Each structure stands twice: as C-alpha cells, then as structure tokens.
Amino acid sequence: MSLDKATVAKIAHLARIKVPDGELESLAGELSQILTFVEQLNEVDTTDVPPMTSVAAQKLRRRVDAVTDGGYTPQVLSNGPETAEGFYVVPKVVE
C-alpha cells in the first residue's frame, strides 16, 4: 500500500502530531513500507496454529484459596504511632 503526502498529513492531524512539511515525504515512504510488511504477514497461513498467550508453555503456581486473617496484626499495628483495641488511633477530623 502506498501512501502520499496528503494522506500522511491527514494521519498526523488525526493523531494530533505536528509533522513538518519537509518530513512528510520520508514519513510516507516509511509508513508505506510498514503497511507493505503487514500485508505480507496477512498472507501467512495460520489455520493450524493454535493461539497462545506466551512463547513458553508454563502453568502458574497457585496458592491455596483459604480465608485467613493474615496473623500479622501486631506487626502491622507496630507501624502506627498509637493503637487501641487492635486498631490505629487517629485524630478526629470531622465534627
């Protein structure tokens, strides 16, 4: 697919990219090469190729789905300046 300067200027306008007039010709050539390459990729037969999410077939390790409280209450509360009854104590900000 071949692009001309007017098409490249329109694409740049739609993309809100300021392209100087002197660069439109070279940019048209580069974009045309990219589109030609994409057209070549469309010619590849991929009917027997299964879709994949990664190049390495791996399964993720999963943890046990168990509900716990974490057991870290003392360590978490030690980060605050003042605590009471298992909670942080904060100043009242709304009357």
VOBA-1610 file (N, C-alpha, C; in pm, whole numbers, padded with zeros to 5 digits, always signed):
BEGIN
Met+00084-00117+00000Met+00000+00000+00000Met+00089+00123+00000Ser+00060+00216-00086Ser+00141+00335-00099Ser+00064+00456-00044Leu+00131+00530+00039Leu+00071+00650+00097Leu+00132+00774+00035Asp+00052+00877+00016Asp+00105+01003-00035Asp+00116+01104+00079Lys+00171+01219+00048Lys+00194+01322+00149Lys+00064+01370+00212Ala-00043+01381+00131Ala-00170+01430+00183Ala-00228+01332+00285Thr-00216+01202+00256Thr-00268+01100+00350Thr-00188+01102+00480Val-00057+01115+00469Val+00027+01120+00589Val-00005+01246+00670Ala-00028+01357+00602Ala-00064+01480+00674Ala-00197+01463+00746Lys-00292+01393+00682Lys-00421+01370+00747Lys-00406+01277+00868Ile-00324+01172+00854Ile-00300+01080+00966Ile-00234+01156+01081Ala-00137+01241+01050Ala-00070+01318+01154Ala-00168+01413+01223His-00258+01472+01146His-00358+01561+01204His-00452+01484+01297Leu-00498+01367+01253Leu-00587+01287+01336Leu-00519+01238+01464Ala-00388+01213+01454Ala-00313+01167+01570Ala-00263+01283+01655Arg-00293+01405+01612Arg-00250+01526+01682Arg-00098+01531+01696Ile-00030+01497+01584Ile+00115+01500+01579Ile+00156+01608+01479Lys+00242+01698+01520Lys+00288+01803+01431Lys+00407+01750+01351Val+00389+01740+01220Val+00494+01691+01132Val+00527+01803+01033Pro+00652+01846+01029Pro+00690+01950+00932Pro+00670+01901+00788Asp+00639+01993+00697Asp+00614+01957+00558Asp+00733+01888+00493Gly+00854+01921+00534Gly+00973+01859+00476Gly+00988+01712+00511Glu+00924+01668+00619Glu+00936+01529+00661Glu+00822+01441+00612Leu+00721+01500+00550Leu+00604+01422+00507Leu+00641+01317+00403Glu+00729+01352+00310Glu+00766+01258+00203Glu+00838+01136+00259Ser+00937+01158+00347Ser+01010+01045+00404Ser+00921+00962+00496Leu+00834+01029+00569Leu+00741+00957+00657Leu+00642+00874+00576Ala+00601+00925+00460Ala+00511+00849+00373Ala+00579+00723+00326Gly+00708+00731+00292Gly+00782+00611+00250Gly+00794+00509+00361Glu+00824+00555+00482Glu+00838+00464+00595Glu+00706+00396+00628Leu+00598+00473+00631Leu+00467+00415+00661Leu+00424+00317+00552Ser+00456+00347+00428Ser+00423+00256+00318Ser+00497+00124+00334Gln+00623+00129+00375Gln+00699+00006+00398Gln+00638-00076+00512Ile+00596-00009+00616Ile+00534-00080+00729Ile+00405-00147+00684Leu+00323-00077+00609Leu+00197-00135+00563Leu+00221-00249+00466Thr+00324-00240+00384Thr+00358-00350+00293Thr+00399-00473+00373Phe+00476-00454+00479Phe+00515-00567+00564Phe+00394-00630+00631Val+00301-00549+00678Val+00179-00603+00741Val+00097-00681+00640Glu+00091-00634+00516Glu+00020-00708+00412Glu+00087-00843+00386Gln+00220-00849+00394Gln+00290-00976+00379Gln+00255-01071+00493Leu+00240-01020+00614Leu+00204-01104+00727Leu+00064-01163+00710Asn-00026-01091+00646Asn-00161-01142+00623Asn-00162-01259+00527Glu-00058-01278+00447Glu-00052-01388+00352Glu-00013-01520+00417Val+00037-01516+00540Val+00081-01637+00609Val-00040-01718+00652Asp-00037-01850+00624Asp-00147-01939+00662Asp-00131-01978+00809Thr-00224-01937+00892Thr-00218-01967+01035Thr-00336-02051+01081Thr-00397-02126+00989Thr-00516-02202+01026Thr-00485-02314+01124Asp-00368-02376+01116Asp-00333-02487+01206Asp-00249-02443+01325Val-00233-02314+01343Val-00153-02263+01454Val-00247-02226+01568Pro-00234-02293+01683Pro-00323-02260+01794Pro-00285-02125+01856Pro-00382-02050+01905Pro-00350-01923+01971Pro-00272-01950+02100Met-00183-01859+02132Met-00102-01878+02252Met-00091-01747+02328Thr-00069-01760+02457Thr-00055-01642+02541Thr+00090-01614+02575Ser+00177-01712+02552Ser+00317-01696+02583Ser+00398-01789+02493Val+00525-01759+02475Val+00610-01846+02395Val+00656-01966+02474Ala+00649-01959+02605Ala+00688-02070+02691Ala+00561-02127+02756Ala+00534-02254+02729Ala+00414-02317+02785Ala+00439-02348+02932Gln+00386-02265+03019Gln+00404-02282+03162Gln+00271-02261+03232Lys+00256-02330+03341Lys+00138-02311+03425Lys+00181-02231+03548Leu+00096-02139+03588Leu+00126-02061+03707Leu+00104-02143+03833Arg+00194-02126+03928Arg+00174-02191+04057Arg+00063-02118+04130Arg-00026-02190+04188Arg-00138-02129+04258Arg-00128-02160+04407Arg-00167-02062+04486Arg-00168-02084+04630Arg-00303-02141+04669Val-00309-02195+04787Val-00434-02248+04838Val-00530-02133+04863Asp-00652-02145+04818Asp-00751-02040+04836Asp-00818-02058+04971Ala-00751-02012+05075Ala-00801-02027+05211Ala-00817-01888+05273Val-00926-01871+05345Val-00953-01744+05413Val-00879-01744+05546Thr-00792-01644+05562Thr-00720-01629+05689Thr-00718-01482+05726Asp-00687-01454+05850Asp-00678-01315+05890Asp-00538-01260+05867Gly-00449-01342+05820Gly-00313-01299+05793Gly-00221-01323+05910Gly-00271-01304+06032Gly-00191-01328+06150Gly-00080-01226+06172Tyr-00088-01110+06108Tyr+00017-01011+06119Tyr-00029-00885+06192Thr-00134-00893+06268Thr-00188-00774+06332Thr-00085-00701+06419Pro-00010-00770+06504Pro+00088-00696+06586Pro+00194-00625+06501Gln+00243-00691+06395Gln+00345-00629+06310Gln+00288-00508+06235Val+00164-00519+06187Val+00104-00409+06113Val+00078-00291+06206Leu+00025-00319+06324Leu-00005-00211+06417Leu+00119-00145+06473Ser+00232-00213+06467Ser+00356-00153+06518Ser+00403-00038+06429Asn+00347-00025+06309Asn+00384+00084+06219Asn+00316+00216+06257Gly+00210+00209+06333Gly+00137+00331+06369Gly+00188+00392+06498Pro+00166+00523+06515Pro+00214+00588+06637Pro+00133+00553+06761Glu+00001+00526+06743Glu-00083+00496+06859Glu-00190+00395+06815Thr-00212+00293+06900Thr-00313+00191+06869Thr-00397+00166+06992Ala-00518+00115+06966Ala-00607+00077+07076Ala-00702-00030+07025Glu-00715-00138+07099Glu-00807-00248+07071Glu-00790-00304+06929Gly-00667-00313+06882Gly-00640-00372+06752Gly-00661-00278+06635Phe-00669-00148+06659Phe-00690-00051+06553Phe-00593+00066+06571Tyr-00571+00142+06461Tyr-00495+00266+06472Tyr-00581+00373+06537Val-00521+00456+06618Val-00589+00569+06676Val-00552+00692+06594Val-00655+00759+06540Val-00631+00878+06457Val-00710+00993+06515Pro-00664+01117+06490Pro-00741+01232+06542Pro-00870+01248+06466Lys-00970+01298+06535Lys-01099+01324+06475Lys-01087+01443+06381Val-01134+01426+06257Val-01119+01533+06159Val-01254+01590+06116Val-01365+01523+06148Val-01497+01571+06112Val-01577+01589+06240Glu-01637+01703+06257Glu-01716+01730+06377Glu-01857+01681+06360
//
